[in-house]
Amino acid sequence: MAAIDLAAAPFNLDEDGQAWVATTLASLTPRDKLAQLFVLMVRGEPNAVLEGLLRFKPGGITRLYTPDLEDELGLARDFIAGSAIAPLISADLEGSRMSLPFGTSVPNPLGLAAVDDVSATEAIAGIMAREARAVGLNWSFTPVIDINAAFKSAIVGTRSYGSEVDRIERHALAQIAAFQGEGVAATVKHWPGEGFDARDQHLVTTVNPLDIAHWEANFGRLYRAAIEAGVMAVMAGHIAFPAFVRALDPQAGEEAFRPASISGALNQGLLRERLGFNGLIVSDATAMAGLGDWGPRDITLPEVVANGCDVILFSDEPEADLRRLVSAIADGRLTQERVDAAVTRILALKAALGLHKRQAPLSVTAARAVLDDPASQITAHSVTSRVPTLVKDKQNLLPLNPHKHRRILVFSGDVVLPLAPGPVALSLPDLLVREGFEVTRFSPGMAVNPKAFDLVLYLFGEETLLTRGSIFLDWMKLTGSLFGAMHRYWHEVPTLMISFGYPYYLYDAPRVKTYINAYGTSEPIQAAVLEALVGRTTFAGTNPVDPFTGSEQGKY
């Protein structure tokens, strides 16, 4: 196996950094080398999880944060202090509902793509990165450079910068530069490219269906640009790329559909050798069915490392997974040389982030100074106000005013979140009440007299949803009955539909006359939509995707 050039991009280590990597690698026991390969998801009370982390000694963690800043900083501080090698502490910094619970609320990537101002994306990414560093985070599994091509995809959805390669490249490169300039390693994902298969890797191995020429013009361009920009990590998805595998072996059958997370052809052959990537490759979450579909964990987990990933992302049973790696080394499926190469890159990332040097202890006071910075709030508010996008208003409905549209009937699916037990109420109806409107929330079984209302308002709050096969306008669920699902009010009452997430509801409601996309469900986004609805601001967003899904029908 060729030596890794740690002086080259993206690590760019000086002699001291390279020496630390070599010395640290040599000091690790075989067991501790294997533990460094893991980034574990950490949930639960800090005191309940700390002991297990210090005992296992993972290379890093991903924390699902609670709103308690003091507790969260205490966990990070104790974990860092108790670790012989400084850990990587990671998160998916994607904005909107994926913002830090104690940080500034910022738009998600699709919202930023609607603003389409690179300086705004740089500013928002800078806020996210500074706040991340203040609470101990040093690695983000973003930006997402998937292409929003298959509109029925519930997993690409609002996480990408849209459907145009030019726009995705502009904003992704801005995010990478801002993150890494603030000391947070960026990760582009999901290798080798998602978005042309509408299915979800959490549920099935998805397929990149492009031929090599089209892949090069789309994902090849995006990944090459990110590598040239010095991105530190790439996340290998549970995504197959049969065209490339069959270019190497025209007779490849089942192997053409091996997911990238366990594909040497895609990780070593394409990403490292052809694209020249020298940084860290992290697998996507290994509990996902996109990997589990392929084979039993006893087989697939060692293959993650053997076939090119340097980091194993998440484990429900770390000690058992450690034994799986030990067994694979013992029977030759995984070599010590490959393990050492993976750990070398993990240590190199830590050194590139300065983690090999003494760090100042995390401080609640210092963190609050960053998290409560008024300048961040002003910037976030300014950018957020530019997100809402008026897709069409064929009835000249807007702006709303309580004299003309006083009585509003609201049909709402509310905010649907992957990890929440049930929907969270949207706040827009309450904001409308404060403006002087009378709002009635529809409930199943309610008799509706169209003459009793001046406006029917449909609200949806479904951003990217993990393990949701698809997002669609479920008329039956929304109205609670078969006959309610078939009734359309827009010929009787002025009607407005607003999506605070998935931007393609016109596919299921093409004849609604006024339609708005807001891309995110956060409170600031809802407030921004209200301001535009009543005419105090303009709808400044531009469509980052085709909200009409390629059909002329929805344009009228």
C-alpha positions as CSV (number, residue, x, y, z in Angstrom):
1,M,0.0,0.0,0.0
2,A,1.4,3.4,-1.0
3,A,2.6,5.8,1.7
4,I,0.2,8.6,2.6
5,D,1.5,12.0,1.9
6,L,0.5,14.0,5.0
7,A,2.2,17.1,3.8
8,A,-0.1,17.2,0.8
9,A,-3.7,18.5,0.7
10,P,-6.0,18.3,2.5
11,F,-4.0,17.6,5.6
12,N,-1.0,19.9,4.8
13,L,0.8,18.8,8.0
14,D,4.2,20.3,8.9
15,E,7.0,18.2,10.2
16,D,5.8,18.4,13.8
17,G,2.3,17.3,12.8
18,Q,3.6,14.4,10.7
19,A,5.9,13.3,13.6
20,W,3.0,13.4,16.0
21,V,0.9,11.1,13.7
22,A,3.8,8.6,13.4
23,T,4.6,8.6,17.1
24,T,0.9,8.3,18.1
25,L,0.2,5.5,15.7
26,A,3.2,3.6,17.0
27,S,2.1,4.0,20.6
28,L,-1.4,2.5,20.0
29,T,-2.1,-1.1,20.9
30,P,-3.8,-3.2,18.1
31,R,-7.1,-2.9,20.0
32,D,-6.9,0.8,20.4
33,K,-6.1,1.2,16.7
34,L,-9.3,-0.5,15.9
35,A,-11.2,1.7,18.4
36,Q,-9.9,4.8,16.6
37,L,-11.8,3.7,13.5
38,F,-15.2,4.3,15.2
39,V,-17.3,7.5,15.4
40,L,-20.1,6.6,17.8
41,M,-23.5,8.2,18.1
42,V,-24.0,9.5,21.6
43,R,-27.5,9.9,23.0
44,G,-28.7,10.2,26.5
45,E,-27.7,11.9,29.7
46,P,-24.1,13.0,29.8
47,N,-23.3,11.2,33.1
48,A,-24.8,8.0,31.7
49,V,-22.7,7.9,28.5
50,L,-19.3,9.2,29.6
51,E,-17.9,6.1,31.3
52,G,-18.7,3.9,28.3
53,L,-17.0,6.3,25.9
54,L,-13.8,6.6,28.0
55,R,-13.7,2.8,28.3
56,F,-14.1,2.2,24.5
57,K,-11.8,5.0,23.4
58,P,-13.4,5.8,20.0
59,G,-11.8,8.0,17.5
60,G,-14.7,10.3,17.7
61,I,-18.4,10.8,18.5
62,T,-21.5,12.4,17.0
63,R,-23.6,14.0,19.7
64,L,-27.4,14.4,19.5
65,Y,-27.5,17.6,21.5
66,T,-30.1,18.5,24.2
67,P,-30.9,22.2,24.8
68,D,-28.9,22.2,28.0
69,L,-25.7,24.0,27.1
70,E,-24.0,23.5,30.4
71,D,-24.5,19.7,30.4
72,E,-23.4,19.4,26.8
73,L,-20.2,21.4,27.4
74,G,-19.6,19.3,30.5
75,L,-19.8,16.1,28.5
76,A,-17.5,17.3,25.8
77,R,-15.0,18.8,28.3
78,D,-14.9,15.5,30.3
79,F,-14.7,13.3,27.2
80,I,-11.8,15.4,25.8
81,A,-10.0,15.5,29.2
82,G,-10.3,11.8,29.6
83,S,-9.1,10.8,26.2
84,A,-5.5,10.1,25.6
85,I,-5.9,11.2,22.0
86,A,-8.2,14.2,21.4
87,P,-11.4,13.0,19.8
88,L,-13.2,14.2,16.7
89,I,-16.6,15.6,17.8
90,S,-19.0,15.7,14.9
91,A,-22.5,16.7,13.8
92,D,-24.7,17.2,10.7
93,L,-24.6,21.0,10.5
94,E,-27.4,21.4,8.0
95,G,-29.4,24.4,9.4
96,S,-33.1,24.7,10.0
97,R,-34.2,21.9,12.4
98,M,-30.6,20.5,12.2
99,S,-29.2,23.7,13.8
100,L,-27.7,23.4,17.3
101,P,-30.6,23.7,19.8
102,F,-28.7,26.4,21.7
103,G,-27.4,28.1,18.6
104,T,-28.5,30.5,15.9
105,S,-31.3,29.2,13.7
106,V,-30.2,29.4,10.1
107,P,-31.7,28.3,6.8
108,N,-31.1,24.8,5.4
109,P,-29.2,24.3,2.1
110,L,-32.2,24.4,-0.1
111,G,-33.3,27.7,1.5
112,L,-29.8,29.1,0.9
113,A,-30.0,28.0,-2.7
114,A,-33.2,29.9,-3.0
115,V,-31.4,33.0,-1.8
116,D,-28.6,32.1,-4.2
117,D,-26.1,34.6,-2.8
118,V,-22.7,33.0,-2.2
119,S,-21.8,35.7,0.3
120,A,-25.0,34.9,2.3
121,T,-24.1,31.2,2.3
122,E,-20.5,32.0,3.5
123,A,-21.9,34.2,6.3
124,I,-24.4,31.5,7.4
125,A,-21.7,28.8,7.2
126,G,-19.4,31.0,9.2
127,I,-22.0,31.4,12.0
128,M,-22.6,27.6,12.1
129,A,-18.8,26.9,12.3
130,R,-18.0,29.4,15.0
131,E,-20.9,28.2,17.1
132,A,-19.8,24.6,16.5
133,R,-16.2,25.3,17.6
134,A,-17.5,27.1,20.7
135,V,-19.2,24.0,21.9
136,G,-16.4,21.6,21.0
137,L,-17.4,20.5,17.6
138,N,-14.6,20.1,15.0
139,W,-16.2,18.0,12.2
140,S,-19.4,18.4,10.2
141,F,-20.8,15.8,7.9
142,T,-21.7,18.5,5.4
143,P,-22.1,20.0,2.8
144,V,-24.5,17.7,0.9
145,I,-23.6,17.8,-2.8
146,D,-26.4,15.5,-3.9
147,I,-28.4,16.6,-6.9
148,N,-32.2,17.1,-6.4
149,A,-33.1,15.4,-9.6
150,A,-35.6,12.7,-8.6
151,F,-38.3,14.9,-7.1
152,K,-39.9,12.1,-5.2
153,S,-36.8,11.6,-3.1
154,A,-37.6,12.2,0.6
155,I,-33.9,11.9,1.6
156,V,-32.3,14.4,-0.7
157,G,-35.1,16.9,-0.3
158,T,-34.1,20.1,1.5
159,R,-30.5,18.9,2.3
160,S,-29.1,19.7,-1.1
161,Y,-28.4,23.0,-2.8
162,G,-30.9,22.2,-5.5
163,S,-30.9,20.6,-8.9
164,E,-28.5,22.8,-10.8
165,V,-24.8,21.7,-10.7
166,D,-23.6,25.3,-11.0
167,R,-25.6,26.4,-8.0
168,I,-24.7,23.4,-5.9
169,E,-21.0,23.9,-6.7
170,R,-21.0,27.6,-5.8
171,H,-22.7,27.1,-2.5
172,A,-20.9,23.9,-1.4
173,L,-17.5,25.4,-2.1
174,A,-18.5,28.5,0.0
175,Q,-19.6,26.3,2.8
176,I,-16.4,24.2,2.7
177,A,-14.2,27.3,2.8
178,A,-16.2,28.9,5.7
179,F,-16.2,25.7,7.8
180,Q,-12.6,24.8,7.3
181,G,-11.5,28.4,7.8
182,E,-13.1,28.3,11.2
183,G,-11.4,25.0,12.1
184,V,-14.3,22.6,11.4
185,A,-13.5,19.8,8.9
186,A,-16.1,19.7,6.1
187,T,-17.4,16.5,4.5
188,V,-18.9,16.2,1.1
189,K,-21.6,13.5,0.7
190,H,-23.0,11.1,-0.4
191,W,-20.4,9.5,-2.5
192,P,-20.6,8.6,-5.4
193,G,-23.7,10.8,-5.7
194,E,-27.3,10.7,-4.8
195,G,-30.4,12.2,-6.2
196,F,-31.3,10.3,-9.4
197,D,-32.8,7.4,-7.4
198,A,-35.8,8.5,-5.4
199,R,-35.3,5.9,-2.7
200,D,-33.7,6.3,0.7
201,Q,-30.3,4.7,1.7
202,H,-31.8,4.2,5.2
203,L,-34.1,1.7,3.7
204,V,-32.4,0.2,0.7
205,T,-29.1,0.3,-1.3
206,T,-29.8,3.1,-3.8
207,V,-28.3,3.2,-7.3
208,N,-26.6,6.1,-9.1
209,P,-28.0,5.3,-12.6
210,L,-25.8,7.6,-14.7
211,D,-23.4,6.5,-17.3
212,I,-19.8,7.6,-16.8
213,A,-20.0,10.6,-19.1
214,H,-23.1,12.0,-17.4
215,W,-21.6,11.2,-13.9
216,E,-18.5,13.1,-14.8
217,A,-20.5,16.1,-15.9
218,N,-22.5,16.1,-12.7
219,F,-21.0,14.4,-9.6
220,G,-17.5,14.0,-11.0
221,R,-17.4,17.8,-11.5
222,L,-18.8,18.4,-7.9
223,Y,-16.4,16.0,-6.2
224,R,-13.4,17.2,-8.2
225,A,-14.2,20.8,-7.3
226,A,-14.5,19.9,-3.6
227,I,-11.2,18.0,-3.6
228,E,-9.5,20.9,-5.4
229,A,-10.9,23.2,-2.7
230,G,-9.3,21.0,0.0
231,V,-12.3,19.3,1.5
232,M,-11.0,17.1,4.3
233,A,-13.5,14.3,4.2
234,V,-15.8,12.4,1.9
235,M,-18.7,10.3,3.1
236,A,-19.2,7.0,1.2
237,G,-22.9,6.4,0.9
238,H,-24.7,3.1,0.6
239,I,-25.1,3.8,-3.1
240,A,-24.1,1.7,-6.0
241,F,-22.6,3.0,-9.2
242,P,-23.0,0.1,-11.7
243,A,-21.7,2.0,-14.8
244,F,-18.2,2.4,-13.3
245,V,-18.0,-1.1,-11.9
246,R,-19.1,-2.5,-15.3
247,A,-16.5,-0.3,-17.1
248,L,-13.9,-2.3,-15.1
249,D,-15.6,-5.6,-15.4
250,P,-18.3,-5.9,-18.1
251,Q,-19.4,-9.2,-16.7
252,A,-20.0,-7.8,-13.2
253,G,-23.4,-9.0,-12.1
254,E,-24.4,-8.6,-8.4
255,E,-21.1,-6.8,-7.7
256,A,-22.2,-3.9,-9.9
257,F,-24.7,-3.1,-7.2
258,R,-22.3,-3.2,-4.2
259,P,-22.7,0.0,-2.1
260,A,-19.9,2.5,-2.2
261,S,-19.4,2.1,1.6
262,I,-17.9,-1.3,1.0
263,S,-16.7,-0.9,-2.6
264,G,-12.9,-0.8,-3.2
265,A,-13.6,0.0,-6.9
266,L,-15.5,3.2,-5.9
267,N,-13.4,4.3,-2.9
268,Q,-9.9,3.3,-4.0
269,G,-10.2,3.0,-7.7
270,L,-12.4,6.0,-8.5
271,L,-12.2,8.4,-5.5
272,R,-8.5,8.0,-4.6
273,E,-6.8,7.0,-7.8
274,R,-8.9,8.8,-10.5
275,L,-10.0,11.8,-8.6
276,G,-6.9,12.0,-6.5
277,F,-8.5,12.4,-3.0
278,N,-6.0,12.1,-0.2
279,G,-8.3,12.9,2.7
280,L,-10.5,10.9,5.0
281,I,-13.2,8.6,3.8
282,V,-16.0,8.0,6.4
283,S,-18.8,5.5,5.8
284,D,-22.4,6.6,6.1
285,A,-24.2,5.2,9.2
286,T,-23.5,1.5,9.2
287,A,-26.9,0.6,10.8
288,M,-28.7,1.7,7.7
289,A,-30.5,-0.9,5.6
290,G,-28.6,0.4,2.5
291,L,-25.6,-1.6,4.0
292,G,-27.6,-4.2,5.9
293,D,-29.4,-5.2,2.6
294,W,-26.1,-6.4,1.2
295,G,-25.1,-8.9,3.8
296,P,-24.7,-9.8,7.5
297,R,-22.8,-7.4,9.7
298,D,-20.1,-10.0,10.4
299,I,-19.2,-9.7,6.7
300,T,-20.0,-6.1,5.9
301,L,-18.5,-4.3,8.8
302,P,-14.9,-5.4,8.2
303,E,-15.5,-4.7,4.5
304,V,-16.2,-1.1,5.3
305,V,-12.5,-0.7,6.3
306,A,-11.1,-3.3,3.9
307,N,-12.7,-1.5,0.9
308,G,-11.5,2.0,1.6
309,C,-13.4,3.7,4.4
310,D,-11.2,5.0,7.2
311,V,-14.0,5.6,9.6
312,I,-16.9,3.4,10.7
313,L,-19.9,5.7,11.4
314,F,-22.0,4.6,14.3
315,S,-22.4,1.3,16.0
316,D,-25.3,-0.1,18.1
317,E,-22.9,-2.6,19.7
318,P,-19.3,-1.3,19.6
319,E,-17.7,-4.1,21.5
320,A,-19.2,-6.7,19.2
321,D,-18.2,-4.7,16.2
322,L,-14.6,-4.5,17.6
323,R,-14.6,-8.3,17.8
324,R,-15.8,-8.5,14.2
325,L,-12.8,-6.5,13.1
326,V,-10.5,-8.7,15.2
327,S,-11.9,-11.8,13.6
328,A,-11.5,-10.3,10.1
329,I,-7.8,-9.5,10.8
330,A,-7.3,-13.1,12.1
331,D,-8.7,-14.7,9.0
332,G,-7.1,-12.3,6.5
333,R,-10.2,-10.4,5.3
334,L,-8.8,-7.2,6.8
335,T,-5.1,-6.5,7.0
336,Q,-3.2,-4.7,9.7
337,E,-1.6,-2.5,6.9
338,R,-5.1,-1.3,5.9
339,V,-6.0,-0.6,9.5
340,D,-2.8,1.4,10.0
341,A,-3.5,3.4,6.8
342,A,-7.0,4.3,8.1
343,V,-5.8,5.3,11.5
344,T,-3.0,7.4,10.0
345,R,-5.6,9.4,8.1
346,I,-7.8,9.7,11.2
347,L,-4.8,11.0,13.2
348,A,-3.8,13.3,10.3
349,L,-7.3,14.9,10.3
350,K,-6.9,15.5,14.1
351,A,-3.5,17.1,13.6
352,A,-4.8,19.2,10.7
353,L,-7.4,20.6,13.0
354,G,-4.8,21.3,15.7
355,L,-6.1,18.7,18.1
356,H,-2.7,17.3,18.7
357,K,-1.9,20.6,20.5
358,R,-3.1,21.6,23.9
359,Q,-6.6,23.1,23.7
360,A,-8.2,25.6,26.0
361,P,-10.9,23.9,28.1
362,L,-14.5,24.6,26.9
363,S,-16.2,27.4,28.8
364,V,-19.9,28.1,29.2
365,T,-19.1,31.8,29.4
366,A,-17.0,31.8,26.2
367,A,-19.6,29.6,24.4
368,R,-22.5,31.9,25.3
369,A,-20.5,34.9,24.0
370,V,-20.4,33.2,20.6
371,L,-23.9,31.7,20.6
372,D,-25.5,35.0,21.7
373,D,-23.6,37.2,19.3
374,P,-26.1,39.8,18.1
375,A,-24.3,40.1,14.8
376,S,-25.1,36.4,14.1
377,Q,-28.7,37.0,14.8
378,I,-28.9,40.0,12.5
379,T,-27.2,38.1,9.7
380,A,-29.3,35.1,10.1
381,H,-32.5,37.2,10.2
382,S,-31.4,39.1,7.1
383,V,-30.7,35.9,5.1
384,T,-33.8,34.1,6.3
385,S,-36.0,36.9,5.2
386,R,-34.8,36.3,1.6
387,V,-35.7,32.6,1.6
388,P,-39.5,32.4,1.0
389,T,-40.3,31.8,-2.7
390,L,-43.5,32.7,-4.4
391,V,-43.9,30.0,-7.0
392,K,-47.2,31.3,-8.4
393,D,-50.1,33.6,-7.6
394,K,-52.6,33.2,-10.5
395,Q,-55.5,34.7,-8.5
396,N,-53.6,37.9,-7.4
397,L,-54.3,36.8,-3.8
398,L,-51.3,38.4,-2.1
399,P,-50.7,40.3,0.0
400,L,-53.2,39.1,2.6
401,N,-55.0,41.5,4.9
402,P,-57.4,40.9,7.8
403,H,-60.1,43.0,6.2
404,K,-60.3,41.0,3.0
405,H,-59.2,37.6,4.2
406,R,-60.2,37.7,7.9
407,R,-61.7,34.2,8.3
408,I,-59.1,31.6,7.5
409,L,-59.6,27.8,7.5
410,V,-56.3,26.0,8.0
411,F,-55.5,22.4,6.9
412,S,-52.2,21.5,8.3
413,G,-50.0,18.4,8.5
414,D,-47.8,20.4,10.9
415,V,-44.0,19.7,11.3
416,V,-43.0,16.1,10.8
417,L,-39.5,15.3,12.3
418,P,-37.7,11.9,12.0
419,L,-36.8,11.6,15.7
420,A,-40.0,13.2,17.2
421,P,-42.8,10.9,18.4
422,G,-45.5,13.0,16.7
423,P,-46.0,16.2,14.6
424,V,-45.0,19.6,16.1
425,A,-47.5,22.4,15.5
426,L,-46.6,25.1,13.0
427,S,-46.7,28.5,14.5
428,L,-47.9,30.4,11.4
429,P,-51.6,30.1,12.3
430,D,-50.9,31.8,15.7
431,L,-48.8,34.5,14.0
432,L,-51.8,35.2,11.7
433,V,-54.1,35.6,14.7
434,R,-51.7,38.2,16.1
435,E,-52.1,40.1,12.8
436,G,-55.9,40.3,13.3
437,F,-57.0,37.2,11.3
438,E,-59.5,34.7,12.6
439,V,-58.0,31.2,12.2
440,T,-60.0,28.0,12.4
441,R,-57.9,24.8,12.4
442,F,-59.6,22.0,10.5
443,S,-60.0,18.7,12.4
444,P,-61.3,15.4,11.0
445,G,-65.1,15.2,11.1
446,M,-65.6,18.9,11.0
447,A,-68.3,20.2,8.7
448,V,-67.0,22.9,6.4
449,N,-69.2,25.6,5.0
450,P,-67.1,27.4,2.4
451,K,-69.1,30.5,2.7
452,A,-68.0,30.8,6.3
453,F,-64.4,31.5,5.3
454,D,-62.5,34.1,3.2
455,L,-59.4,31.9,2.7
456,V,-58.4,28.3,2.8
457,L,-54.8,27.8,3.8
458,Y,-52.9,24.5,3.4
459,L,-49.7,24.2,5.4
460,F,-47.1,21.4,5.2
461,G,-43.9,21.0,7.3
462,E,-42.0,18.1,5.9
463,E,-38.3,18.7,5.4
464,T,-36.0,15.8,4.5
465,L,-37.3,12.8,6.3
466,L,-35.1,9.8,7.1
467,T,-36.8,6.3,6.6
468,R,-39.8,7.9,4.8
469,G,-40.0,6.2,1.5
470,S,-41.5,9.3,-0.1
471,I,-43.2,12.6,0.7
472,F,-46.5,13.4,-0.9
473,L,-49.7,15.3,-0.3
474,D,-51.7,12.8,1.6
475,W,-55.2,14.2,1.1
476,M,-56.8,11.4,3.1
477,K,-54.7,12.0,6.2
478,L,-55.0,15.8,5.8
479,T,-58.8,15.7,5.7
480,G,-59.6,12.6,7.6
481,S,-62.0,11.0,5.2
482,L,-62.4,9.6,1.7
483,F,-64.8,12.3,0.5
484,G,-62.8,15.0,2.2
485,A,-59.7,13.9,0.3
486,M,-61.5,14.4,-3.0
487,H,-62.9,17.9,-2.3
488,R,-61.1,20.9,-3.6
489,Y,-62.0,24.4,-2.2
490,W,-60.2,26.6,-4.5
491,H,-63.1,27.1,-6.9
492,E,-65.3,28.3,-3.9
493,V,-62.8,30.1,-1.7
494,P,-59.4,31.8,-2.4
495,T,-56.8,29.2,-1.5
496,L,-53.2,29.3,-0.6
497,M,-50.7,26.4,-0.2
498,I,-47.4,26.8,1.7
499,S,-44.7,24.2,2.1
500,F,-42.2,24.7,4.9
501,G,-40.0,21.9,3.5
502,Y,-40.5,19.5,0.5
503,P,-40.9,21.8,-2.5
504,Y,-42.9,19.6,-4.8
505,Y,-46.5,19.5,-3.6
506,L,-47.7,21.0,-6.9
507,Y,-47.3,17.5,-8.2
508,D,-50.3,16.5,-6.1
509,A,-52.1,19.9,-6.2
510,P,-51.3,21.4,-9.6
511,R,-54.5,23.5,-9.8
512,V,-54.0,25.4,-6.6
513,K,-53.7,29.0,-7.7
514,T,-51.2,30.4,-5.1
515,Y,-48.3,28.4,-3.9
516,I,-45.2,29.3,-1.8
517,N,-42.1,27.3,-0.9
518,A,-40.2,28.1,2.3
519,Y,-38.0,25.0,2.5
520,G,-37.6,24.9,6.3
521,T,-39.9,24.7,9.3
522,S,-37.9,26.8,11.8
523,E,-39.6,29.6,13.7
524,P,-37.6,32.3,11.9
525,I,-38.6,30.9,8.6
526,Q,-42.3,30.9,9.5
527,A,-41.9,34.5,10.7
528,A,-40.3,35.4,7.4
529,V,-43.2,33.9,5.5
530,L,-45.7,35.9,7.5
531,E,-43.9,39.2,6.8
532,A,-44.0,38.4,3.1
533,L,-47.7,37.2,3.2
534,V,-48.9,40.5,4.6
535,G,-46.7,42.6,2.3
536,R,-44.2,44.0,4.7
537,T,-41.4,42.3,2.8
538,T,-41.2,40.8,-0.7
539,F,-40.9,37.2,-1.7
540,A,-37.2,37.3,-2.7
541,G,-36.4,33.6,-3.1
542,T,-35.8,32.0,-6.5
543,N,-36.6,28.4,-7.4
544,P,-33.6,26.2,-6.7
545,V,-35.5,23.2,-8.1
546,D,-38.3,22.8,-10.6
547,P,-41.4,23.0,-8.3
548,F,-43.6,22.0,-11.3
549,T,-41.7,18.6,-11.5
550,G,-41.3,19.0,-15.3
551,S,-45.0,19.3,-15.9
552,E,-46.7,22.3,-17.5
553,Q,-49.9,21.4,-15.6
554,G,-48.9,23.1,-12.4
555,K,-48.0,26.4,-13.9
556,Y,-51.5,27.6,-14.3
